[in-house]
Amino acid sequence: MDIPEISSESLKKIIDYKQIFAGEDIKNALAETSATPHDFHNIEKIGLFFEELDALGFNLIFDYQKWAQEQNDFFERDPAFLENADLTLLRKVMTYHVRTERFLQGHLQSLFENGYITSFLTRLEELYQQM
């Protein structure tokens, strides 16, 4: 599988969401939507984040379900898994999560609530600083 390049400028745009997601506005919005996952995508900054992942070419086109099975789904919800992930693995994992949301509403919201998205952005930032 050929992995298309992603620019450092695009990575920086994605990483910038870390600060936004740490804010009280997002935390309060998440708390309000926890009972109604369908409202999760209506939180403006969260919706923009997932749109940006696609628009900037971060998400990949590949058989993410087959890949997840090959990985035994060990990465699925554990933020600690991300600590040593490289950029390609981060891209595959986030593609998997974004695509899974289409069939399992509330999946991405749970990743916000358990700290997975923050861990993802932290690791992405570490890799960016090493570039």
N, C-alpha and C positions, 0 to 999 in steps of 0.2 A: 504494500500500500504506500503510495507516494503521499507524503504529508506536505500540503502547501505551506509555504513560509507565511509568517505573520510578522508585521513590522513592529519595531520597538515602540513606535508611536501608538499603534493599536493596542499593544499590551498596556501601555500607560493609561490609556482611556479606560480600559477595563479595571485596572488597579485603582483608579481614582474613585470607584464606587465603594471601596472599603471605608473611606471616611464618611461617605453618605450613609452607608448602612449602619455605621456606629452611632448615628444621631438618634436623638429621642423621638423625632417625628416618625422614623421608620419603625422603631420599637413599639411606639404607641399604635401605629397603623397595623402592625402584625398582631398585636394583642387584641385589637378590635375585630380582626378577621379570623381569629383562630377557630371560631365556631362555624364560620362560613367560608370554606376554602375557595369557592368560586369568586369571592371578592378579592382574593389575594392578588390576582393579575390586574386589578384596578388600582393598586397602589402605584402611582405614577413612576417613581424611581425604580421600582422593582421591574415593572413592565419594560421600561427603557433599558435596563441592564440586560435582560434576556434578548431584546431586539438588537442591542449593540453586539452581543456575542455573535449573532448571525451576520449582521451587517459588516462587522470587521473581519469576518472570516475565521473566527476562533473555533467555532464548531466545525466538525469534520463530517464528510459524507462517507459512511462506511457501515458495515453490518454490525451495529452496536449491540444488538441482542446476542448474536453469535459470540462476539468478543466478550461480553459480560459472562456468558456461560463458560467460556474458556478460562476466565479469571475466577470462576466459582463465586462470582458476585461479592468477593471479600471486600471490595472497596466501597460497596454501595452506600453505607451511611456512617462510616467511621472516620471522623475528622483526622485521627492519628495516621491513617493510611496516607494522607497527603503530604506528610512531613518530608518524605524523600522522593516524591514524584518529580519526574522531569516534565518539560513543557509538553511533549507529545502525550504523555500519560494524562496530564491535566486536561488537555484538549479532548481526549477520548472520554475521560470520566465525565466532564461537563456536558459533552454531547449526549452521552448516555442519559444523564439526569434530565436534560431539557427534553429529549425525545420521550422519556418515560412519563413525563408530566402529561403528555397528550393522551395517555391511556390510563393514568393513575392520578386523577386530580387530587391535589394536596401534597404531592410528592415534593415539589420544590419548596413549598411553604415549610414542610418539616425540616428541610435542609437549612433553612434560615433559622428556624427555632432551635435546632440542636448545635448550631455553631459551625456547620459544615461549610457554608458559603464563606464565612469569615476565614476559616482555615484555608480554603481554596485560594482566596484573595491574598492571604498572607504568604502562602507558598509561591504564588505567581509573582508577588512583589520581590521575594528573595531571588527568584530566578532572573527577574528583570534587572536587579541590582548587580548580578553577576555577568551581565551581557557587556 
